[in-house]
């Protein structure tokens, strides 16, 4: 604190006689001076005593007056301290210009009259005090007033308006004074006037939360209404729009996490059940003659199992727990390959246009999931154009998102953009706010699950990208999917044979679910394989030890009691060094990753699977799977 409140002066001068004479003059005028012999000592003493004014010579050793000015202005605690520079050369020199540039407040030219020195120091002290008091009052006022304060009377007439943040007033302040709430905002007056009357009647402050449409943007406010007199109130408000948006996002994230946990919790058992229903159903269908009256019934069972399987995948996808198999993908090739299917999906009165950019590079995604994204967006566009229209699919490379307000933080970069736009009915802001929520739909009952766009959002986010939406009622909608661009080219590999074929190799099937174990053995045996089965890791280890012939493939569940699939594979390799491994699981990806089986190079068969998918995966693993 100051040595003498409001009167402390620090003299910085290497001339001892001059410094002493200054000290005497200032003491005689009621100031409390302190002397420093150069800029370095002056800065140290300034930090110790916090002077009200610094009187400083320019030419000094170690640190001159100009450097002292710079140091004071750079110090958070001293930057407001006035500085008076003393110089023998003022007129005709650049000392004044240089001094002002480094933060000096005034100058005193040698020689000087004592009364002139005292006048300048006094003026700087008083100016410092006034400035300090004003800042304190302003700071206290801003803290108390938040972003906006309005003085209103009982009738809602505005007597005064003060704002500390732009963009929080319904109209300019000058146009509000003297007018009533009913005159300015009749649609809100019935909400606000009762609050004013309640505060005046109770003589107690009251908190209010409300929103206003300000220049086309919805703003949320929290206000404290306090009595000012018998007939007037203080309406002190703070803009909480950003906080409310963050709060809503948190609530949405928590809801997604809750549904995701539910989906992940039921995924394993549900996928095992669906594998059994679909698998045995397919075996029955394959055994029936084409003319059998039972074939239609079995096909309906298979369709229901497929729908349930799709629903399970969607639940896991939007909650970002779906197992993805990322690979380097050419987005243009995906669009081109799906174009015939998309044309069949759309009505005849919807025109499909594609505009594919050049030199896009690749993205690292699950190609099947990317196809799902495109199909879901196209289906959504089709439903938005009941009277026909144009569906346009574009691809491009974009290093800057064209809608910065929709880009998540820290996602600047090089992207491949997949845009799906339509000329349909469009959406209002309220619909867009809930667009990616699970089970949210604008379709009539029975026409949608509300998971289509939630699934798209989950796939894109899980693939490291993001999605933006632009839409207006009756002006169509545009979805833009941003996926990180990858420069490297994919390795050229032989095209895998996707035909269903059998073999004569020995396969050890390890699965703790008896139904799935039976299904796998039945399918593989029918196609010529020699099949051994085990109920868990310990049982499998015993079977492998007793097996006289070599085991060609270990088909194992990932999560099992007593010993998991990864540990089992390591044990089996010690007995059968050339064995290949194929993992299967119905658990979500976080559980599988915990067990060390989620590498893109690891052969993996997700549940539920059909007999054909099982046979293809087995053949692929035998031909080139992991050892």
C-alpha positions in Angstrom: 0.0 0.0 0.0 1.1 3.6 -0.4 3.4 5.1 2.2 1.0 8.1 2.6 -2.4 7.5 1.1 -2.7 9.3 -2.2 0.6 11.2 -1.7 3.5 8.7 -2.2 6.1 9.8 -4.8 9.0 7.7 -6.1 12.0 9.8 -7.3 14.3 7.9 -9.7 17.4 9.9 -10.4 21.1 9.0 -10.5 22.1 12.6 -9.5 22.1 12.4 -5.7 22.0 16.2 -5.3 19.1 16.6 -7.7 17.2 13.7 -6.2 17.7 15.2 -2.7 16.4 18.6 -3.8 13.4 17.0 -5.3 12.7 15.1 -2.1 12.9 18.3 0.0 10.5 20.2 -2.3 8.0 17.3 -2.3 8.1 16.9 1.5 7.5 20.6 2.0 4.4 20.3 -0.1 3.0 17.3 1.9 4.1 14.4 -0.3 6.0 11.3 0.9 9.0 10.8 -1.4 11.2 7.8 -1.8 14.5 7.9 -3.7 16.0 5.3 -6.2 19.3 5.8 -7.9 18.5 4.2 -11.3 15.7 2.4 -13.2 16.5 -1.0 -11.8 16.3 0.1 -8.2 13.3 2.3 -9.1 11.3 -0.6 -10.5 12.1 -2.7 -7.4 11.0 0.0 -5.0 7.9 0.8 -7.1 6.8 -2.9 -6.7 7.4 -2.6 -2.9 5.7 0.7 -2.1 3.2 1.2 -5.0 3.7 4.9 -5.5 1.0 7.3 -6.6 3.4 9.1 -9.0 6.9 8.3 -10.4 9.2 11.3 -11.1 12.0 10.0 -13.2 15.1 11.3 -15.0 15.6 10.0 -18.5 19.4 9.5 -18.7 20.5 7.0 -16.1 22.8 3.9 -15.9 21.6 0.3 -16.1 18.0 1.3 -16.9 17.1 4.7 -18.3 13.8 6.5 -17.9 12.3 5.2 -21.2 13.0 1.5 -20.2 11.5 2.2 -16.7 8.4 3.4 -18.4 8.1 0.3 -20.5 8.7 -1.9 -17.4 6.0 -0.1 -15.4 3.5 -0.3 -18.2 4.2 -4.1 -18.5 3.6 -4.7 -14.8 0.0 -5.6 -14.0 0.2 -4.0 -10.5 1.9 -0.8 -11.7 0.6 -0.1 -15.2 -1.8 2.6 -14.0 0.9 4.6 -12.1 1.5 8.1 -13.6 5.0 8.9 -14.7 6.6 12.4 -14.9 9.8 12.4 -17.0 12.5 15.1 -16.3 14.8 16.0 -19.2 17.2 18.8 -20.1 16.3 18.4 -23.8 12.6 18.6 -24.6 12.0 21.2 -27.3 13.8 20.3 -30.5 14.4 16.7 -29.5 12.5 13.4 -29.8 12.4 12.8 -26.0 8.7 13.8 -25.8 7.7 11.6 -28.7 9.7 8.7 -27.4 8.5 9.2 -23.9 4.8 9.3 -24.9 5.3 6.1 -27.0 6.6 4.2 -24.0 3.9 5.4 -21.6 5.0 8.7 -20.0 2.1 10.9 -18.7 3.9 14.3 -18.5 7.3 16.0 -18.9 9.3 18.6 -16.9 12.2 20.4 -18.6 15.3 21.5 -16.8 15.7 24.0 -15.3 12.3 24.3 -13.7 10.5 26.4 -11.2 9.7 24.5 -7.9 6.1 25.6 -8.2 5.8 24.0 -11.6 7.1 20.7 -10.3 4.6 20.7 -7.4 1.8 21.6 -9.8 2.5 18.7 -12.2 2.9 16.1 -9.5 -0.3 17.3 -7.8 -2.3 17.1 -11.0 -1.0 13.6 -11.8 -1.9 12.4 -8.2 -5.4 13.9 -8.5 -5.9 12.4 -11.9 -4.8 9.0 -10.7 -7.2 9.2 -7.8 -10.2 10.3 -9.9 -9.4 7.5 -12.4 -9.1 4.9 -9.7 -12.3 5.9 -8.0 -14.1 5.9 -11.4 -12.9 2.5 -12.2 -13.9 1.1 -8.8 -17.4 2.5 -9.2 -17.6 1.2 -12.8 -16.4 -2.2 -11.8 -18.8 -2.4 -8.9 -21.6 -1.3 -11.2 -20.8 -3.8 -13.9 -20.7 -6.6 -11.4 -24.0 -5.6 -9.9 -25.7 -4.9 -13.3 -24.4 -7.9 -15.2 -25.2 -7.4 -18.9 -28.2 -5.1 -18.7 -30.1 -3.0 -16.1 -33.5 -1.3 -16.7 -35.4 0.9 -14.3 -39.1 0.2 -14.8 -42.2 1.6 -13.0 -45.4 -0.2 -12.1 -46.9 0.2 -15.5 -43.8 -1.2 -17.3 -42.6 2.2 -18.4 -38.8 2.5 -18.9 -37.1 5.2 -16.9 -33.5 4.3 -17.6 -31.4 1.7 -19.5 -27.8 0.7 -19.0 -26.1 -2.1 -20.8 -22.6 -3.5 -20.4 -22.8 -6.1 -23.3 -23.9 -5.5 -26.8 -26.7 -7.5 -28.4 -28.9 -7.8 -25.3 -31.4 -5.0 -26.0 -34.7 -5.5 -27.8 -34.2 -2.1 -29.4 -31.8 0.9 -29.0 -31.7 2.2 -25.4 -32.7 5.8 -26.5 -35.9 4.5 -28.1 -36.9 2.5 -25.0 -36.8 5.4 -22.4 -40.3 6.7 -21.8 -42.1 3.9 -23.5 -44.0 1.0 -21.9 -43.4 -2.7 -22.3 -46.9 -3.1 -24.0 -45.9 -0.5 -26.5 -42.5 -2.1 -27.3 -43.1 -5.8 -26.9 -46.8 -6.5 -26.4 -46.2 -10.3 -26.9 -44.0 -10.3 -23.7 -45.7 -7.7 -21.5 -48.1 -10.2 -19.9 -45.0 -12.2 -18.7 -43.0 -9.2 -17.4 -45.7 -7.0 -15.7 -46.8 -9.6 -13.2 -43.1 -10.0 -12.1 -42.9 -6.2 -11.5 -46.1 -6.2 -9.5 -45.0 -9.2 -7.4 -41.7 -7.5 -6.5 -43.4 -4.1 -5.6 -46.0 -5.9 -3.5 -43.6 -8.1 -1.6 -40.7 -5.6 -1.5 -38.4 -8.6 -2.1 -36.3 -9.4 -5.1 -37.4 -12.1 -7.5 -35.5 -14.2 -10.1 -36.8 -14.6 -13.6 -35.7 -16.6 -16.6 -37.0 -15.6 -20.1 -36.1 -15.5 -23.8 -36.3 -12.8 -26.4 -36.0 -12.9 -30.2 -33.2 -10.3 -30.8 -32.4 -9.6 -34.4 -33.6 -13.1 -35.4 -31.6 -14.9 -32.7 -33.1 -16.5 -29.6 -31.5 -15.1 -26.5 -32.0 -16.4 -23.0 -31.7 -14.2 -19.9 -31.7 -14.6 -16.2 -32.8 -11.5 -14.3 -33.1 -10.3 -10.8 -36.0 -7.9 -10.3 -35.5 -5.8 -7.1 -37.5 -2.9 -5.6 -36.0 0.5 -6.1 -38.9 2.6 -4.7 -42.6 2.3 -4.0 -43.2 2.5 -7.7 -40.0 1.4 -9.5 -37.8 -1.7 -9.8 -34.3 -2.6 -11.0 -34.5 -5.2 -13.7 -30.9 -6.6 -13.7 -30.3 -9.2 -16.4 -27.5 -11.5 -17.6 -27.3 -13.1 -21.0 -27.1 -16.8 -20.3 -27.6 -18.0 -23.9 -24.2 -19.6 -24.2 -24.6 -21.3 -20.8 -28.0 -22.6 -21.6 -26.8 -24.0 -25.0 -23.9 -25.8 -23.1 -26.4 -27.0 -20.5 -28.7 -28.4 -23.2 -25.8 -30.1 -25.0 -24.7 -31.7 -21.7 -28.3 -32.9 -21.1 -28.4 -34.3 -24.7 -25.0 -36.0 -24.2 -26.1 -37.5 -20.9 -29.3 -38.8 -22.6 -27.3 -40.3 -25.5 -24.9 -41.9 -23.0 -27.8 -43.4 -21.1 -29.3 -44.9 -24.2 -25.9 -46.0 -25.3 -25.3 -47.8 -22.0 -28.7 -49.5 -22.4 -27.9 -50.5 -26.0 -24.5 -51.8 -25.0 -25.9 -53.7 -22.1 -28.4 -55.6 -24.1 -26.3 -55.9 -27.3 -24.5 -59.1 -26.4 -27.5 -61.2 -25.4 -29.7 -59.7 -28.1 -27.1 -60.3 -30.9 -26.7 -63.9 -29.8 -30.5 -64.4 -30.0 -30.7 -62.8 -33.4 -27.8 -64.9 -34.6 -29.7 -68.0 -33.6 -33.0 -66.9 -35.1 -31.5 -65.7 -38.4 -29.0 -68.6 -38.7 -31.4 -71.5 -38.0 -34.0 -69.7 -40.1 -31.7 -69.5 -43.0 -30.9 -73.3 -42.6 -34.6 -74.1 -42.7 -35.1 -71.8 -45.7 -32.3 -73.5 -47.5 -33.7 -77.0 -46.8 -37.2 -76.1 -48.1 -38.2 -76.7 -51.7 -39.0 -73.5 -53.7 -42.7 -74.5 -53.8 -43.0 -75.2 -50.1 -45.9 -73.3 -48.4 -43.7 -72.8 -45.4 -41.1 -70.8 -47.3 -43.0 -67.5 -47.1 -43.4 -68.0 -43.3 -39.7 -68.6 -42.9 -38.8 -65.6 -45.1 -40.9 -63.4 -42.8 -39.0 -64.7 -39.8 -35.8 -63.8 -41.6 -37.0 -60.4 -42.5 -38.0 -59.7 -38.8 -34.6 -60.9 -37.6 -32.9 -58.6 -40.2 -35.0 -55.6 -39.0 -34.1 -56.4 -35.4 -30.5 -56.7 -36.3 -30.5 -53.4 -38.1 -32.2 -51.7 -35.1 -29.6 -53.1 -32.7 -26.8 -51.8 -35.0 -28.5 -48.4 -35.1 -28.7 -48.2 -31.4 -25.0 -49.0 -31.0 -24.1 -46.7 -33.9 -25.7 -43.5 -32.6 -24.3 -44.2 -29.2 -20.9 -44.7 -30.8 -20.4 -48.2 -29.6 -20.8 -50.0 -33.0 -17.8 -52.0 -34.1 -16.2 -50.3 -37.1 -13.7 -51.7 -39.5 -11.9 -48.6 -40.8 -10.1 -48.7 -44.1 -8.9 -46.2 -46.7 -11.9 -45.4 -48.8 -12.5 -43.4 -52.0 -15.7 -41.5 -51.3 -16.3 -41.0 -55.1 -16.2 -44.7 -55.6 -18.7 -45.3 -52.8 -21.1 -42.8 -54.3 -20.7 -44.3 -57.8 -21.3 -47.8 -56.6 -24.4 -46.8 -54.7 -25.9 -44.7 -57.5 -27.9 -47.6 -59.1 -29.4 -48.5 -55.7 -30.2 -44.9 -54.9 -32.1 -44.5 -58.2 -34.2 -47.5 -57.3 -34.8 -46.1 -53.8 -36.1 -42.7 -55.1 -39.5 -42.1 -56.6 -39.7 -41.5 -60.4 -40.5 -37.8 -59.8 -37.2 -37.3 -58.0 -34.1 -36.5 -60.1 -30.8 -37.7 -58.9 -27.7 -35.6 -59.7 -24.1 -36.3 -58.7 -21.2 -33.8 -58.8 -18.0 -35.6 -57.8 -14.9 -33.6 -57.1 -11.5 -34.5 -58.4 -8.3 -35.2 -56.4 -10.1 -35.8 -53.1 -7.7 -38.4 -51.7 -9.1 -40.9 -49.2 -10.8 -41.1 -45.9 -10.3 -43.7 -43.2 -13.8 -45.1 -42.4 -15.8 -48.3 -42.4 -17.0 -48.5 -46.0 -20.2 -50.3 -45.1 -21.0 -47.6 -42.5 -20.3 -44.8 -45.0 -22.7 -46.5 -47.4 -25.2 -46.5 -44.5 -24.7 -42.7 -44.1 -25.4 -42.0 -47.7 -28.4 -44.3 -47.9 -29.9 -42.8 -44.7 -29.4 -39.2 -45.9 -30.9 -40.1 -49.3 -33.9 -41.7 -47.7 -34.4 -38.7 -45.5 -34.2 -36.4 -48.6 -36.8 -38.6 -50.4 -39.3 -38.3 -47.6 -38.8 -34.5 -47.6 -39.9 -34.3 -51.3 -43.3 -36.0 -51.4 -44.2 -34.0 -54.6 -40.9 -34.7 -56.3 -37.8 -32.6 -56.7 -34.0 -32.9 -57.0 -31.6 -34.8 -54.9 -28.0 -33.7 -55.4 -24.9 -35.6 -54.1 -21.6 -33.7 -54.2 -18.1 -34.5 -53.1 -15.4 -32.0 -52.6 -12.2 -31.3 -50.7 -12.5 -28.5 -48.1 -9.9 -27.1 -45.8 -12.3 -24.6 -44.2 -15.8 -25.4 -43.0 -18.2 -22.9 -44.7 -20.3 -22.6 -41.6 -17.8 -21.8 -38.8 -20.6 -21.4 -36.2 -21.5 -25.1 -36.8 -17.9 -26.4 -36.7 -17.0 -28.1 -33.3 -13.9 -26.7 -31.6 -10.5 -27.9 -32.5 -11.6 -29.5 -35.8 -9.8 -27.3 -38.3 -8.1 -29.4 -40.9 -8.3 -30.9 -44.4 -11.6 -32.7 -45.1 -13.4 -34.6 -47.7 -16.9 -33.3 -47.8 -19.9 -35.4 -48.8 -22.9 -33.2 -49.4 -26.5 -34.5 -49.8 -29.0 -31.7 -50.6 -32.7 -31.7 -51.6 -35.3 -29.3 -52.8 -37.9 -30.5 -50.3 -40.0 -29.0 -47.6 -37.0 -28.0 -45.4 -36.9 -27.6 -41.6 -37.4 -24.8 -39.0 -34.9 -24.0 -36.3 -36.8 -26.0 -33.7 -36.7 -29.2 -35.8 -33.0 -28.7 -36.5 -32.2 -28.4 -32.8 -33.5 -32.0 -32.2 -32.5 -33.4 -35.6 -29.9 -35.9 -34.3 -31.6 -37.0 -31.2 -32.5 -40.7 -31.0 -36.2 -41.5 -31.6 -36.9 -37.9 -32.7 -39.0 -38.0 -35.9 -41.4 -35.7 -37.8 -42.9 -38.6 -39.6 -46.3 -40.0 -38.9 -46.5 -43.1 -36.6 -45.3 -46.2 -38.3 -43.2 -44.4 -40.9 -39.9 -44.1 -39.1 -37.9 -45.2 -36.0 -36.3 -41.8 -35.4 -32.9 -43.4 -35.6 -31.9 -42.7 -39.2 -30.2 -39.3 -38.6 -29.0 -40.3 -35.1 -27.3 -43.2 -36.8 -25.7 -40.9 -39.4 -24.4 -38.6 -36.6 -23.0 -41.5 -34.6 -21.1 -43.0 -37.6 -19.7 -39.7 -38.6 -18.6 -38.8 -35.1 -17.1 -42.2 -34.4 -15.2 -41.9 -37.7 -13.6 -38.6 -36.5 -15.7 -36.3 -38.6 -18.6 -34.0 -38.1 -21.8 -33.0 -39.9 -23.5 -29.7 -40.5 -27.0 -28.8 -41.6 -28.5 -25.9 -43.5 -32.2 -25.7 -44.0 -35.2 -23.3 -44.1 -38.9 -24.2 -44.4 -39.8 -24.6 -48.1 -36.2 -24.1 -49.2 -34.8 -27.6 -49.0 -32.1 -29.1 -46.8 -28.4 -29.6 -47.2 -26.4 -32.1 -45.1 -22.6 -31.8 -45.2 -20.5 -34.7 -43.9 -16.9 -33.7 -43.1 -14.4 -36.6 -42.9 -10.7 -36.1 -42.3 -8.7 -36.5 -45.5 -5.9 -39.0 -45.6 -3.1 -38.5 -48.0 -1.7 -42.0 -48.1 -3.0 -44.5 -50.7 -4.5 -47.8 -49.8 -2.4 -50.9 -50.3 -3.3 -52.9 -53.4 -4.5 -56.3 -52.4 -6.2 -59.1 -54.2 -10.0 -59.0 -54.5 -11.5 -61.3 -51.9 -13.7 -64.0 -53.1 -17.1 -63.3 -51.7 -18.7 -66.6 -52.9 -19.9 -69.0 -50.3 -17.6 -72.1 -50.4 -16.7 -74.9 -48.0 -13.5 -76.8 -47.2 -12.0 -79.7 -45.3 -9.9 -77.9 -42.7 -10.2 -78.5 -38.9 -11.9 -75.6 -37.1 -12.1 -75.3 -33.3 -15.3 -73.3 -32.4 -15.2 -71.8 -28.9 -18.5 -70.1 -27.8 -20.1 -70.0 -24.4 -23.7 -69.7 -25.8 -24.8 -73.2 -26.6 -27.2 -72.2 -29.4 -24.5 -70.2 -31.3 -22.1 -73.1 -30.8 -24.6 -75.5 -32.3 -25.4 -73.2 -35.2 -21.7 -72.7 -36.1 -21.0 -76.5 -35.9 -24.0 -77.3 -38.0 -23.2 -74.8 -40.8 -19.5 -75.5 -41.0 -20.1 -79.3 -40.9 -22.6 -79.1 -43.7 -20.0 -77.3 -45.8 -17.3 -80.0 -45.3 -15.3 -78.7 -42.4 -14.1 -80.9 -39.5 -15.5 -79.1 -36.5 -14.4 -79.3 -32.8 -16.4 -77.4 -30.2 -15.7 -76.0 -26.7 -17.9 -74.1 -24.3 -15.2 -71.8 -22.8 -11.5 -71.1 -22.8 -10.5 -73.8 -20.4 -12.6 -76.4 -22.3 -11.0 -75.3 -25.6 -7.5 -75.6 -24.2 -8.3 -79.2 -23.2 -9.8 -80.0 -26.6 -6.8 -78.6 -28.4 -4.4 -80.5 -26.2 -6.2 -83.8 -26.9 -6.5 -83.2 -30.7 -4.1 -85.3 -32.6 -4.3 -83.5 -35.9 -3.4 -79.8 -36.4 -6.1 -77.2 -35.9 -6.3 -74.9 -39.0 -8.6 -72.2 -37.5 -9.7 -71.0 -34.1 -13.2 -69.4 -34.3 -13.6 -67.9 -30.8 -15.9 -65.6 -29.0 -14.1 -62.6 -27.5 -15.7 -62.3 -24.1 -16.1 -65.6 -22.2 -16.0 -66.8 -18.6 -12.7 -68.2 -17.2 -10.6 -67.2 -20.2 -11.2 -64.6 -23.0 -10.7 -65.1 -26.7 -7.4 -63.2 -26.9 -5.7 -65.1 -24.1 -7.1 -68.4 -25.5 -5.6 -67.6 -28.9 -2.2 -67.1 -27.4 -2.5 -70.5 -25.6 -3.6 -72.4 -28.7 -0.8 -70.9 -30.8 1.7 -72.6 -28.4 0.2 -76.0 -29.3 -0.7 -75.3 -32.9 1.8 -72.8 -34.3 0.1 -72.5 -37.7 -3.4 -71.9 -36.5 -5.3 -68.9 -37.8 -7.6 -66.9 -35.7 -11.1 -65.5 -36.3 -12.8 -63.6 -33.5 -16.6 -63.1 -33.1 -18.6 -61.1 -30.6 -21.9 -59.4 -30.0 -20.5 -56.8 -27.6 -20.0 -53.2 -28.4 -16.6 -51.9 -29.6 -15.5 -50.5 -26.2 -15.8 -53.9 -24.6 -14.1 -55.6 -27.5 -11.3 -53.1 -27.4 -10.8 -53.7 -23.7 -10.1 -57.3 -24.6 -7.5 -56.3 -27.2 -9.5 -57.3 -30.3 -10.3 -54.2 -32.4 -7.3 -53.8 -34.7 -8.4 -53.4 -38.3 -6.0 -56.2 -39.4 -7.6 -58.7 -37.0 -10.2 -61.0 -38.6 -13.5 -60.3 -36.9 -17.0 -61.5 -37.3 -19.6 -59.3 -35.6 -22.9 -60.8 -34.3 -25.5 -61.3 -35.5 -24.3 -63.1 -38.6 -25.9 -65.3 -41.2 -24.6 -68.7 -42.3 -23.3 -67.2 -45.5 -21.5 -64.5 -43.6 -20.0 -67.1 -41.3 -18.7 -69.2 -44.2 -17.3 -66.2 -46.0 -15.5 -65.0 -42.9 -14.1 -68.5 -42.2 -12.8 -68.8 -45.8 -11.2 -65.4 -45.7 -9.5 -66.1 -42.4 -8.2 -69.5 -43.6 -6.8 -67.8 -46.8 -5.2 -64.8 -45.1 -6.2 -64.3 -41.5 -4.0 -63.6 -38.6 -1.7 -66.2 -37.1 
